[in-house]
Amino acid sequence: MKLNKSLKLSLGALIAFPLSFFVGNELLAHHLTEKFDNQINNDNLIACGGGGGSTPAAKAAKKAKQAKAKLSFKKRALSKAAAAGEDTSKLEAEIAELEATIAK
């Protein structure tokens, strides 16, 4: 009886030990199916271009925010150039272009 039990135990160890290397010890933790499902979902998200993205409205809002930041920088540069007596026509044109972009 002891020989039969030890034979089953050793045979089970011979099968389970190499199998655990292939499964990554997930077999004992019962997370194999969850890991497999997550891998499938991640592959699907990558295949579809990611897990999300920004909408056109979000892109437009981001572009407007960047334009506002550039506008304030250009206005400061304009005031510094005007105080120094330099030519400001190029800066005024850029400011007008940024204000038109923001108005859209």
N, C-alpha and C positions, 0 to 999 in steps of 0.2 A: 504494500500500500504506500509506504514511504517512497519507494522507488518510482512508482507511477506519478505521485504528486511532485516529486523533485524533477522528473522528466518533463512534466507539463510546465512547471515553473521555468525550467531552463529553456525549453522550446519557446515559451512566451517571451522570455527575455531576449532570445536570439532574434525574434521577429520585431519586438517593440523597440529595442535599442537602435537598430539601423533606421527604422521607420521614423523615429523621433528626429533624426537628423534631416530627413527630407521634409518633414512637416514643420520643423522649427519649434519643437516642444509645444505646439499649439494643441496637439491631440489630447494631452492630459488636462489642459486648461479649458477645454470646450469652447475655444474662441475661433476654431478653424472656419466655421461657416460665416461668422461675423467678419473675419479677416478676408475671406473670399468675396463676400458681398461688398465690402468696402473697396477692395481692389477693382471689382467690376465697375462700381460707381465712379471711382477715380479715373479709370480708363475711359469711361463714357464722357466724363466732364472734359478730359483732356482732348478727346476726339471731337467734341463739340466746340472747342475753342475756349475752354476754361470754365470756371464755375460761376461766371457772372459777367459783369461788364457794365460799362456806363451807358446810360441811355443818351439819345441825342440832346435831350434837354439838359442833362448833367454836363455833357461836353460843352454845350453853349454857355452854361453858367460858369464853367471853369475858364473858358476863353474870355468871358466878360470880366471875371475877377482878375485874370492876368492883365487884361487891357487896362483896367482901373489902376493896377499897381504901376504899370508902365507910364500911364498918364500922369500920375502924381510925381513920378521920378522926372519925367520930361518937363513938368511945370516948374519943379524946383530948379532944374538945369536952366530953364528959360529965365527964371528970375535972377539966377546967378550970372548968366550971360548978359542980361540987360543991365545989371548993376555994374558989370565990368566994361560995358560999352561995346560988346562984340556983336556980330551979325546973328540975328535970331530968326531969320526967315525959314531956315531949314527946320529948326525946332518947332516953330509955329505950324508948319505944314505937317509935321509928324503928330503934333497935338491934335490938329483938326482931323487927321486920319483916325487916330485912336478914339476921339469923341464920336466920330461917325460909326466906328465899330461897336462902341458901347450903345449907341442909339438903336442899333438893329436889335 
